[in-house]
């Protein structure tokens, strides 16, 4: 079936919008998932959608949105097939911060000071750009991006007040953050390991972790491999313990996935 005349008008109106444009409109409906907005220039039905997380970067209790409220928002995406445009009022609420974050480029090195360590990541107060209206810093490092090596706590890698230089990964438009990587500024020990070790090599390593599907063994500084559960005849905890030194054979090296597969069964009898 073809589009109705109203749908054609909707598509034509939406096609005139681009990501980054500013749109004005009136809130037509407020639901748990956000707000529907009747945009200036198209009164037939609400085409604008502001998700809950795009309403504000401030505390949610500070976000007051009600039917009839006039808003100005930035276009985040245009969905022609869904006849809607995704908007952010957080962008217009913090124009200086938004402009700063939009101006960053992937791979750019940003410097700053560790402002806070949380259970979900590390905040960094950047040297350049404005501060954040809510968080301790505009920069944010998730745990996987802190280090190539295994660690138990973020405090093993960084400390509050420490100076850091990180690689910019992306602009998190939901939280108004610059997602950063500290490990990207360090050599990857796995790649160095892979340069010097071939499949079939016998290595000595230390058991670091027992999991239901196998045993992790550290065979080089910052490089762990997995001996699959099918390797030991019994349960892992019945064969080895954390801290044990064991001989293993390298059976697979996956550089792209940084995956190392090891075998105890293939170790020559004279080396076991």
Secondary structure, DSSP 4 states (H G I P E B T S, - for coil): -PPPHHHHHHHHHHHT--TT-EEEEEEEEEETTEEEEEETT--SS--EEEEHHHH-SS-GGG----TT-EEEEEEEEEETTTTEEEEEHHHHHTHHHHHHHHT--TT-EEEEEEEEEETTEEEEEESSS---SSSS-SEEE-GGGT-SS--S-GGGT--TT-EEEEEEEEEETTTTEEEEESGGGS--HHHHHHHH--TT-EEEEEEEEEETTEEEEEEETTEEEEEETTTSSS-HHHH--TT-EEEEEEEEEETTTTEEEEESTTS-GGG-
